[in-house]
Amino acid sequence: MRRLIIGFEVHQPFRIRRNYFWDPVIRGGPLIKYFDDNLNREIFERVKNKCYIPATRILLEEIENGESEGYDFKFFFSLSGTFIEQAEKWGKDVLELFQQLSYTHKVEFLSQTYYHSITSLWEDLTEWKEQVEMHKNLIRDYFGQEPVTFENTELLLTPKIVKEIEKLGFKAVITEGKESLLKGKSPNRVYRIRDTKLSLFLRNYRLSDDIAFRFSNPKWDQYPLTASKFADWVSWSEGEIGLIFVDYETFGEHHWPESGILDFLRWLPRELHRRGVEFKLPREVYKEYYDEIVIDSTVSWADINKDESSWLGNIMQWAYDEMVRRTEMLAKEAGGEYLKAWRYFTTSDHYYYMFLGSGGPAEVHSYFSSFNSPIDAFINEFYAITMFQDELLKLLNINNEPFIFYKNGKRSSEAWNENQFKEIINRAHEFKGYEKYLKEWLK
């Protein structure tokens, strides 16, 4: 393989208070009551010092090093809106470094959902589309780029989402190169999604996970992993162009600096160049599709199944998701901080913490969670969204049951008053037939 795309996911959630059920906060606005800014700041500043600052400085230095040695070191970032919000609060120096990267014109900034949410899995995609537009505007404002490549939250991709991504004007999308999708094909090529004009980049999860998960594991038969060894693996791989995509926090936070991970990051571009590997950006090569791929099921980069079950795979996650969706129209009517707080509740991390499983996947979920267990996460998160909904019902003086819309046999949007009912019908034409139920529901 002689061409490589390298990318980094950068995300921080606004975490729900870890002891909200046991010690609820009654006073203050919704952003204060339900979310733990002390914890968010503590984690952000730790990761900033261990990863964001040193790793980004290395990337800037290696761009300059490439220029002096006659090659272009290029890569992409996918930054969540919640990460940028936290950087505005506690890490403006981090944002300045990312903006310096944008000035080099060798870094592509992808689009995703502003709140890194799982709203793409809902029957009604209105909120998902709003978050995507918010994120596009954010990237334009901070980095002066118009994103052409889309990375949905956690690389989630479904047949329904594919159509919407194309409608939104994107040229390419990234997802996981899992075997059931490839059906014997190589992940190291650019594909076109069948029946669309949308190009598809597939993450080489074996090479990516060698860095993300196995780098500092002394029990791994390839330990220690050096930049030279990894560059050999890339150059020996078959295919036209590969995609390496990892969490940015891999470099200094998930693997501490003492592991040698930052040195690995520094030397990797040079070692790849020495082997004749050329760096590319998605926007530069999306037209070079080799073959077609059919998206006929849900794909993600999480766990063994690589589908939606990491976020919507058990009854706790379903219950939490139902309460989040049930509260949507209330939050949108209240607006302001209530709407922002509700959107924080949509972030995928809250669902991820409630994952039930065993072995390696459970260890990964536990590592990222701010709670002691999935049950602990459910108790506190579900109570928080329930109390949030109760607060909104009182604020809006609503004392009736919601009207539940169904789409494709599944629960979809929920309205609490006549105005919300009409708004849902206006944004989803398939619900026009529900108008006949309005008077009966309002009795």
RODO-2510 file (C-alpha; in nm, 4 decimals, decimal comma):
residues 443
     n   res          X          Y          Z
     1     m     0,0000     0,0000     0,0000
     2     r     0,1539     0,3262    -0,1126
     3     r    -0,1016     0,5849     0,0026
     4     l    -0,2444     0,6363     0,3491
     5     i    -0,5119     0,8529     0,5117
     6     i    -0,4573     0,9184     0,8827
     7     g    -0,7292     1,0705     1,1016
     8     f    -0,8099     1,1461     1,4638
     9     e    -1,1394     1,1590     1,6552
    10     v    -1,1475     1,4351     1,9194
    11     h    -1,4448     1,4329     2,1555
    12     q    -1,5304     1,5157     2,5139
    13     p    -1,8877     1,4797     2,6502
    14     f    -2,0597     1,6925     2,9118
    15     r    -2,0964     1,4208     3,1744
    16     i    -2,4132     1,3778     3,3789
    17     r    -2,3512     1,4082     3,7530
    18     r    -2,2209     1,0764     3,8858
    19     n    -2,4340     1,0843     4,2019
    20     y    -2,7395     1,2667     4,0721
    21     f    -2,9878     1,0124     4,2110
    22     w    -2,8280     1,0031     4,5571
    23     d    -2,7463     1,3705     4,5865
    24     p    -2,9543     1,5734     4,3365
    25     v    -2,8846     1,9409     4,2751
    26     i    -3,2021     2,1458     4,3078
    27     r    -3,0906     2,5042     4,2550
    28     g    -2,9496     2,6678     3,9420
    29     g    -3,0083     2,6290     3,5696
    30     p    -3,0268     2,2945     3,3864
    31     l    -2,6625     2,3007     3,2779
    32     i    -2,5566     2,3285     3,6415
    33     k    -2,8085     2,0880     3,7946
    34     y    -2,7672     1,7904     3,5655
    35     f    -2,4062     1,8094     3,4411
    36     d    -2,0829     1,7930     3,6380
    37     d    -1,8638     2,0801     3,5192
    38     n    -1,6042     2,0147     3,7877
    39     l    -1,5516     1,6634     3,6565
    40     n    -1,5643     1,7802     3,2945
    41     r    -1,2985     2,0417     3,3620
    42     e    -1,0792     1,7998     3,5573
    43     i    -1,0808     1,5455     3,2745
    44     f    -1,0383     1,8038     2,9998
    45     e    -0,7398     1,9680     3,1661
    46     r    -0,5765     1,6312     3,2335
    47     v    -0,6170     1,5213     2,8711
    48     k    -0,5116     1,8647     2,7506
    49     n    -0,1781     1,8380     2,9312
    50     k    -0,1156     1,4719     2,8485
    51     c    -0,2455     1,4641     2,4909
    52     y    -0,3949     1,7695     2,3232
    53     i    -0,1005     2,0064     2,3732
    54     p     0,1978     1,7702     2,3289
    55     a     0,0450     1,5620     2,0475
    56     t    -0,0695     1,8638     1,8487
    57     r     0,2699     2,0289     1,8815
    58     i     0,4269     1,7108     1,7479
    59     l     0,1926     1,7144     1,4481
    60     l     0,2795     2,0767     1,3729
    61     e     0,6501     1,9998     1,4005
    62     e     0,6181     1,6977     1,1739
    63     i     0,4361     1,9010     0,9090
    64     e     0,7352     2,1374     0,9133
    65     n     0,9766     1,8437     0,9116
    66     g     0,8040     1,7017     0,6048
    67     e     0,8290     2,0332     0,4254
    68     s     1,2046     2,0488     0,4919
    69     e     1,2517     1,6904     0,3706
    70     g     1,0376     1,7250     0,0590
    71     y     0,7110     1,5492     0,1462
    72     d     0,3653     1,6491     0,2666
    73     f     0,2471     1,5118     0,5981
    74     k    -0,1341     1,5370     0,5875
    75     f    -0,4123     1,4122     0,8127
    76     f    -0,7695     1,4858     0,9168
    77     f    -0,9546     1,5619     1,2379
    78     s    -1,3141     1,5020     1,3406
    79     l    -1,3866     1,7360     1,6332
    80     s    -1,7179     1,7237     1,8194
    81     g    -1,8949     2,0464     1,9061
    82     t    -1,8888     1,9538     2,2754
    83     f    -1,5102     1,9214     2,2590
    84     i    -1,4839     2,2698     2,1074
    85     e    -1,7173     2,4076     2,3752
    86     q    -1,4960     2,2625     2,6478
    87     a    -1,1843     2,3930     2,4758
    88     e    -1,3412     2,7393     2,4710
    89     k    -1,3894     2,7115     2,8470
    90     w    -1,0685     2,5416     2,9575
    91     g    -0,8301     2,5193     2,6621
    92     k    -0,8152     2,8142     2,4258
    93     d    -0,4501     2,7282     2,3708
    94     v    -0,5655     2,3926     2,2331
    95     l    -0,8011     2,5638     1,9892
    96     e    -0,5201     2,7949     1,8789
    97     l    -0,3025     2,4927     1,7990
    98     f    -0,5811     2,3354     1,5921
    99     q    -0,6260     2,6636     1,4072
   100     q    -0,2531     2,6684     1,3370
   101     l    -0,2967     2,3250     1,1837
   102     s    -0,5755     2,4570     0,9610
   103     y    -0,3472     2,7361     0,8379
   104     t    -0,1043     2,4764     0,6978
   105     h    -0,3720     2,3621     0,4460
   106     k    -0,2589     2,0068     0,5146
   107     v    -0,5330     1,9208     0,7624
   108     e    -0,8934     1,8412     0,6731
   109     f    -1,1682     1,8950     0,9290
   110     l    -1,4590     1,6555     0,8883
   111     s    -1,8228     1,7117     0,9726
   112     q    -2,0142     1,5098     1,2318
   113     t    -2,3008     1,5704     1,4749
   114     y    -2,2344     1,8739     1,6937
   115     y    -2,3282     1,6867     2,0135
   116     h    -2,1713     1,3549     1,9086
   117     s    -2,5195     1,2109     1,9455
   118     i    -2,6932     0,8867     1,8514
   119     t    -2,9865     1,0761     1,6958
   120     s    -2,9109     0,9145     1,3592
   121     l    -3,0638     0,5945     1,5038
   122     w    -3,4008     0,7616     1,5639
   123     e    -3,6962     0,7187     1,3305
   124     d    -3,7337     1,0978     1,3040
   125     l    -3,4058     1,2446     1,1776
   126     t    -3,4983     1,6102     1,2260
   127     e    -3,2733     1,6603     1,5283
   128     w    -2,9857     1,4696     1,3679
   129     k    -2,9961     1,6976     1,0637
   130     e    -3,0058     2,0069     1,2849
   131     q    -2,6976     1,8889     1,4734
   132     v    -2,5126     1,8178     1,1476
   133     e    -2,5871     2,1687     1,0194
   134     m    -2,4753     2,3179     1,3513
   135     h    -2,1472     2,1308     1,3224
   136     k    -2,0861     2,2383     0,9618
   137     n    -2,1272     2,6003     1,0704
   138     l    -1,8905     2,5427     1,3627
   139     i    -1,6131     2,4067     1,1391
   140     r    -1,6632     2,6932     0,8967
   141     d    -1,6418     2,9515     1,1763
   142     y    -1,3373     2,8065     1,3540
   143     f    -1,1291     2,6673     1,0683
   144     g    -1,2571     2,8307     0,7511
   145     q    -1,3336     2,4989     0,5848
   146     e    -1,6491     2,3725     0,4164
   147     p    -1,6577     2,0018     0,5098
   148     v    -1,6997     1,7582     0,2221
   149     t    -1,6377     1,4383     0,4217
   150     f    -1,8767     1,3180     0,6909
   151     e    -1,8089     1,0979     0,9926
   152     n    -2,1253     1,0076     1,1787
   153     t    -2,1019     0,9529     1,5539
   154     e    -1,8964     0,6399     1,6304
   155     l    -1,8826     0,5642     1,2551
   156     l    -2,2516     0,4673     1,2694
   157     l    -2,3916     0,4150     0,9213
   158     t    -2,7325     0,2825     0,8142
   159     p    -2,9090     0,2638     0,4761
   160     k    -3,1391     0,5475     0,5842
   161     i    -2,8528     0,7704     0,6956
   162     v    -2,6622     0,7175     0,3701
   163     k    -2,9440     0,8849     0,1762
   164     e    -2,9587     1,1783     0,4162
   165     i    -2,5804     1,2316     0,4086
   166     e    -2,5963     1,2622     0,0313
   167     k    -2,8908     1,5030     0,0493
   168     l    -2,6918     1,7251     0,2858
   169     g    -2,4301     1,7728     0,0139
   170     f    -2,1403     1,5656     0,1424
   171     k    -1,9177     1,3904    -0,1090
   172     a    -1,7802     1,1112     0,1085
   173     v    -1,8420     0,9290     0,4351
   174     i    -1,6242     0,7209     0,6669
   175     t    -1,7244     0,3993     0,8392
   176     e    -1,5766     0,0753     0,9724
   177     g    -1,4301    -0,1803     0,7342
   178     k    -1,5961    -0,4790     0,8970
   179     e    -1,6016    -0,8128     0,7180
   180     s    -1,9793    -0,8448     0,6763
   181     l    -1,9760    -0,5151     0,4868
   182     l    -1,6701    -0,5876     0,2736
   183     k    -1,7743    -0,9424     0,1789
   184     g    -1,4190    -1,0391     0,0882
   185     k    -1,3094    -0,7022    -0,0511
   186     s    -1,0154    -0,5058     0,0833
   187     p    -1,0746    -0,2096     0,3167
   188     n    -0,7749    -0,0392     0,1568
   189     r    -0,9591     0,1180    -0,1330
   190     v    -1,2053     0,3982    -0,2005
   191     y    -1,5549     0,2725    -0,2771
   192     r    -1,8811     0,4185    -0,3982
   193     i    -2,1998     0,3369    -0,2060
   194     r    -2,4374     0,1637    -0,4440
   195     d    -2,7281     0,3733    -0,5782
   196     t    -2,5631     0,6956    -0,4591
   197     k    -2,2898     0,9361    -0,5663
   198     l    -2,1387     0,9100    -0,2182
   199     s    -1,7815     0,7827    -0,1828
   200     l    -1,6944     0,5538     0,1065
   201     f    -1,3740     0,5294     0,3091
   202     l    -1,3383     0,2190     0,5248
   203     r    -1,1341     0,2206     0,8429
   204     n    -0,8712    -0,0508     0,8536
   205     y    -0,9588    -0,1555     1,2062
   206     r    -0,6754    -0,4046     1,2470
   207     l    -0,4023    -0,1493     1,1817
   208     s    -0,5937     0,1232     1,3680
   209     d    -0,6534    -0,0932     1,6745
   210     d    -0,2886    -0,1990     1,6846
   211     i    -0,2232     0,1620     1,7842
   212     a    -0,5429     0,2390     1,9748
   213     f    -0,5759    -0,0737     2,1893
   214     r    -0,2659    -0,2926     2,1688
   215     f     0,0210    -0,0429     2,1702
   216     s     0,1099    -0,0670     2,5406
   217     n    -0,0020    -0,4256     2,6035
   218     p     0,3072    -0,6300     2,6992
   219     k     0,1117    -0,9542     2,6428
   220     w     0,0651    -0,8731     2,2734
   221     d     0,2920    -1,0863     2,0562
   222     q     0,3996    -0,7781     1,8577
   223     y     0,4885    -0,5709     2,1636
   224     p     0,6621    -0,3298     2,1584
   225     l     0,5164    -0,1529     1,8571
   226     t     0,7587     0,0893     1,6947
   227     a     0,7005     0,3421     1,4192
   228     s     0,9381     0,1461     1,1973
   229     k     0,7523    -0,1818     1,2490
   230     f     0,4132    -0,0218     1,1900
   231     a     0,5373     0,1555     0,8750
   232     d     0,6505    -0,1835     0,7443
   233     w     0,3021    -0,3275     0,8035
   234     v     0,1425    -0,0395     0,6148
   235     s     0,3824    -0,0657     0,3193
   236     w     0,3337    -0,4433     0,3008
   237     s    -0,0467    -0,4201     0,3058
   238     e    -0,2330    -0,4831    -0,0174
   239     g    -0,4661    -0,2260    -0,1688
   240     e    -0,4529     0,1241    -0,3117
   241     i    -0,5142     0,3518    -0,0127
   242     g    -0,5715     0,2736     0,3554
   243     l    -0,7450     0,4581     0,6368
   244     i    -0,6075     0,4719     0,9908
   245     f    -0,8541     0,6366     1,2316
   246     v    -0,8143     0,6458     1,6110
   247     d    -0,9221     0,8484     1,9114
   248     y    -0,6814     1,1389     1,9494
   249     e    -0,6656     1,0672     2,3221
   250     t    -0,4752     0,7503     2,2271
   251     f    -0,1640     0,9672     2,2274
   252     g    -0,0893     1,0419     2,5914
   253     e    -0,4179     0,9643     2,7695
   254     h    -0,5224     0,6099     2,6762
   255     h    -0,1540     0,5216     2,6449
   256     w     0,0503     0,7368     2,8792
   257     p     0,3565     0,9254     2,7530
   258     e     0,5761     0,6808     2,9438
   259     s     0,4624     0,4078     2,7033
   260     g     0,6440     0,5787     2,4170
   261     i     0,3228     0,6621     2,2283
   262     l     0,4193     1,0251     2,1648
   263     d     0,7554     0,9182     2,0236
   264     f     0,5663     0,6731     1,8030
   265     l     0,3513     0,9615     1,6742
   266     r     0,6584     1,1750     1,6079
   267     w     0,8477     0,9138     1,4104
   268     l     0,5609     0,7522     1,2199
   269     p     0,5389     1,0130     0,9381
   270     r     0,9126     0,9890     0,8729
   271     e     0,9142     0,6077     0,8739
   272     l     0,6171     0,5943     0,6361
   273     h     0,7853     0,8428     0,4025
   274     r     1,1047     0,6364     0,4004
   275     r     0,8997     0,3435     0,2714
   276     g     0,7449     0,5494    -0,0065
   277     v     0,4027     0,5861     0,1571
   278     e     0,2271     0,9077     0,0507
   279     f    -0,0169     1,0904     0,2810
   280     k    -0,3578     1,1864     0,1461
   281     l    -0,6728     1,3646     0,2666
   282     p    -1,0224     1,2251     0,2049
   283     r    -1,1195     1,5348     0,0044
   284     e    -0,8268     1,4737    -0,2327
   285     v    -0,9111     1,1174    -0,3333
   286     y    -1,2858     1,0638    -0,2856
   287     k    -1,3402     1,0583    -0,6638
   288     e    -1,1020     0,7645    -0,7070
   289     y    -1,3565     0,4961    -0,6249
   290     y    -1,2616     0,1409    -0,7144
   291     d    -1,5858    -0,0540    -0,6768
   292     e    -1,9288    -0,0376    -0,5135
   293     i    -2,0299    -0,1334    -0,1611
   294     v    -2,3862    -0,2048    -0,0495
   295     i    -2,4913    -0,0596     0,2875
   296     d    -2,7750    -0,2905     0,3929
   297     s    -2,7315    -0,2997     0,7728
   298     t    -2,6036    -0,0881     1,0613
   299     v    -2,2265    -0,0412     1,0858
   300     s    -2,0166     0,1145     1,3652
   301     w    -1,6648     0,0837     1,5012
   302     a    -1,7620    -0,0349     1,8489
   303     d    -1,7042    -0,3733     2,0111
   304     i    -1,7282    -0,7127     1,8452
   305     n    -2,0619    -0,6737     1,6669
   306     k    -1,9721    -0,3324     1,5187
   307     d    -2,3364    -0,2261     1,5050
   308     e    -2,5724    -0,0129     1,7176
   309     s    -2,5856    -0,2528     2,0149
   310     s    -2,3186    -0,0634     2,2089
   311     w    -2,5700     0,2201     2,2543
   312     l    -2,9110     0,0613     2,2042
   313     g    -2,8551    -0,3014     2,2974
   314     n    -3,0287    -0,3446     2,6316
   315     i    -3,3400    -0,2376     2,8204
   316     m    -3,1595     0,0306     3,0237
   317     q    -3,0362     0,2001     2,7080
   318     w    -3,3813     0,1709     2,5481
   319     a    -3,5465     0,3276     2,8532
   320     y    -3,2979     0,6147     2,8647
   321     d    -3,3380     0,6736     2,4909
   322     e    -3,7176     0,6751     2,5221
   323     m    -3,6985     0,9448     2,7898
   324     v    -3,4589     1,1552     2,5817
   325     r    -3,6875     1,1367     2,2772
   326     r    -3,9964     1,1994     2,4914
   327     t    -3,8394     1,5218     2,6174
   328     e    -3,7368     1,6620     2,2777
   329     m    -4,0395     1,8800     2,2022
   330     l    -4,0534     2,0083     2,5600
   331     a    -3,6910     2,1224     2,5427
   332     k    -3,7399     2,2824     2,2029
   333     e    -4,0415     2,4761     2,3251
   334     a    -3,8527     2,5939     2,6350
   335     g    -3,5406     2,6797     2,4320
   336     g    -3,2245     2,8429     2,5687
   337     e    -3,0292     2,6448     2,8271
   338     y    -3,3031     2,3805     2,8395
   339     l    -3,2516     2,2978     2,4726
   340     k    -2,8732     2,2884     2,5120
   341     a    -2,9045     2,0663     2,8206
   342     w    -3,1370     1,8305     2,6338
   343     r    -2,8909     1,8061     2,3493
   344     y    -2,6161     1,7172     2,5966
   345     f    -2,8389     1,4256     2,7018
   346     t    -2,8333     1,2969     2,3393
   347     t    -2,4546     1,2467     2,3451
   348     s    -2,3575     0,8867     2,2722
   349     d    -2,1347     0,8501     2,5788
   350     h    -2,4306     0,8406     2,8188
   351     y    -2,5721     0,5404     2,6321
   352     y    -2,2291     0,3792     2,6081
   353     y    -2,1847     0,3785     2,9859
   354     m    -2,4945     0,1553     3,0213
   355     f    -2,3556    -0,1228     2,8014
   356     l    -2,3867    -0,4718     2,9492
   357     g    -2,1330    -0,7288     2,8417
   358     s    -1,8224    -0,9168     2,9420
   359     g    -1,4622    -0,9580     2,8435
   360     g    -1,2755    -0,7025     2,6345
   361     p    -1,5789    -0,4937     2,5268
   362     a    -1,6964    -0,4519     2,8871
   363     e    -1,3455    -0,3465     2,9911
   364     v    -1,3371    -0,0785     2,7216
   365     h    -1,6792     0,0582     2,8200
   366     s    -1,5775     0,0591     3,1864
   367     y    -1,2540     0,2428     3,1076
   368     f    -1,4384     0,5326     2,9451
   369     s    -1,7236     0,5504     3,1973
   370     s    -1,7370     0,7998     3,4809
   371     f    -1,9666     0,5601     3,6743
   372     n    -1,8840     0,2542     3,8831
   373     s    -2,0952     0,0172     3,6726
   374     p    -2,3588     0,0136     3,3939
   375     i    -2,6293    -0,0120     3,6618
   376     d    -2,4863     0,2883     3,8435
   377     a    -2,4842     0,4802     3,5149
   378     f    -2,8479     0,3914     3,4472
   379     i    -2,9703     0,4899     3,7953
   380     n    -2,8134     0,8343     3,7798
   381     e    -2,8627     0,9115     3,4110
   382     f    -3,2211     0,7905     3,3927
   383     y    -3,3127     0,9793     3,7088
   384     a    -3,1491     1,2948     3,5696
   385     i    -3,3405     1,2856     3,2384
   386     t    -3,6628     1,2021     3,4262
   387     m    -3,6236     1,4979     3,6620
   388     f    -3,5303     1,7175     3,3652
   389     q    -3,8535     1,6192     3,1910
   390     d    -4,0528     1,6827     3,5084
   391     e    -3,8965     2,0280     3,5374
   392     l    -3,9932     2,1100     3,1786
   393     l    -4,3528     1,9906     3,2273
   394     k    -4,3872     2,2230     3,5247
   395     l    -4,2187     2,5115     3,3410
   396     l    -4,4564     2,4766     3,0451
   397     n    -4,7603     2,4056     3,2651
   398     i    -4,8337     2,0710     3,0986
   399     n    -5,0247     1,8073     3,2946
   400     n    -5,1396     1,5605     3,0296
   401     e    -4,9939     1,2504     2,8668
   402     p    -4,7913     1,2819     2,5466
   403     f    -4,9185     1,1875     2,2015
   404     i    -4,6895     0,9227     2,0542
   405     f    -4,6273     0,9103     1,6794
   406     y    -4,5297     0,5819     1,5185
   407     k    -4,3139     0,5424     1,2085
   408     n    -4,2432     0,2098     1,0392
   409     g    -4,4034     0,0389     1,3374
   410     k    -4,1632     0,2056     1,5841
   411     r    -4,2144     0,4814     1,8387
   412     s    -4,1059     0,8091     1,6852
   413     s    -4,1688     1,1689     1,7974
   414     e    -4,3842     1,2625     2,0961
   415     a    -4,5959     1,5769     2,1391
   416     w    -4,7240     1,7283     2,4637
   417     n    -4,9528     2,0031     2,3325
   418     e    -5,1294     2,1125     2,0160
   419     n    -4,8462     2,3336     1,8896
   420     q    -4,5931     2,0520     1,9240
   421     f    -4,8351     1,8126     1,7542
   422     k    -4,8673     2,0441     1,4536
   423     e    -4,4925     2,1083     1,4395
   424     i    -4,4201     1,7354     1,4175
   425     i    -4,6755     1,6934     1,1394
   426     n    -4,5258     1,9846     0,9464
   427     r    -4,1728     1,8458     0,9625
   428     a    -4,2752     1,4887     0,8722
   429     h    -4,5316     1,4634     0,5948
   430     e    -4,5935     1,0947     0,6639
   431     f    -4,7724     1,2025     0,9819
   432     k    -5,0380     1,4069     0,7988
   433     g    -5,2916     1,1321     0,8580
   434     y    -5,2554     1,1780     1,2348
   435     e    -5,4492     1,5077     1,2269
   436     k    -5,7718     1,3132     1,2757
   437     y    -5,6507     1,2051     1,6224
   438     l    -5,5818     1,5573     1,7490
   439     k    -5,9249     1,6455     1,8859
   440     e    -5,9663     1,3116     2,0583
   441     w    -5,6245     1,3445     2,2254
   442     l    -5,6935     1,6996     2,3446
   443     k    -6,0165     1,6041     2,5225
***
